[in-house]
Amino acid sequence: MTKVLIAYGSKHGSTAEVAERLASVLRDASSDVVAINLAEVRKSSWPKPADFDACIIGSCIRIEKWLKPMRKYVAKHKEALSGKPLGIFVVSLSVCAGKDGHAKEKYVKDFIAENGLDANLSAAFGGVLDISKDSNLSGMMRKIMQAAADDMRKDSGLDIKENEKNDFRDWEQIEQFARDFSSLLKNPQ
């Protein structure tokens, strides 16, 4: 059984849900998967890529960057990550704002180049904009996000519902990424 590490950075849970869906699909394809949110565990507890046959790394995008724990993890383990099958993904609202090419170029391809990684598979997935009263945003932050949502709506025509949780993730795309990664593991080039 192939051991796969999914190391990701999630702030509010959207990226964690993506990582868990990837893990579920890979488990169904007979992989032994460990999925861990590096933003929630101590650096000393981070798994080593060398202990796995393949890795997937991913992050939400915050202020146009990968989360800091993910950037540190990649910097520390880039050699080990490049020596095995590697998938990379980001979760970003810019994907659902009609800027998916921009998101993949800026947040995935540039990240790969900047870190000298050799990824076999990469993707940019849409995110979640939760501006509901039940969200974990403060009142001021909710107002800021609502203003950003208004701008996104005008710029892209995106259907953003006020005071609701807007989920723009494409679960079929996410599951296909996992199936493609599983195929890669079964048929290495």
CORPE-V462841 format. One line per field, one symbol per residue. ss: DSSP state (a for helix, b for strand, c for the rest). psi: psi as a letter, one per 30 degrees, with the letter a starting at -180 (. if undefined). burial: # if it has 16 or more other C-alpha atoms within 10 Angstrom, else .. A space follows every 10 residues. Layout:
ss = ???
psi = ???
burial = ???
This chain:
ss = cbbbbbbbbc cccaaaaaaa aaaaaaaacc bbbbbbbccc ccaaacccaa accbbbbbbb bbccbbcaaa aaaaaaaaaa aaccbbbbbb bcaaaaaaaa aaaaaaaaaa aaaaaccccc bbbbbccbbb ccccccccaa aaaaaaaaaa aaaaaacccc ccccbbbccc aaaaaaaaaa aaaaaaccc
psi = kkkkkjklkk egfeeeeeee eeeeeeefgg kjkkkkjfff lkeffklkff glflkkklll kkhgllkeee eeeeeegeee efglkkkkll kkffefgghe eeeeeefdee eeefghlikf kllkklakjj glfflgklee eeeeeeeeee eeeeefgkjk kkhljjjgkj eeeeeeeeee eeeeefik.
burial = .#.####### ...###.### #######.#. #########. ......#.#. .######### #....##.## ..##...### ##.####### ########.# ..##..###. ##....#### ########## ##....#... .#..##..## .#.....#.# #...##.##. ...##.###. ##.##....
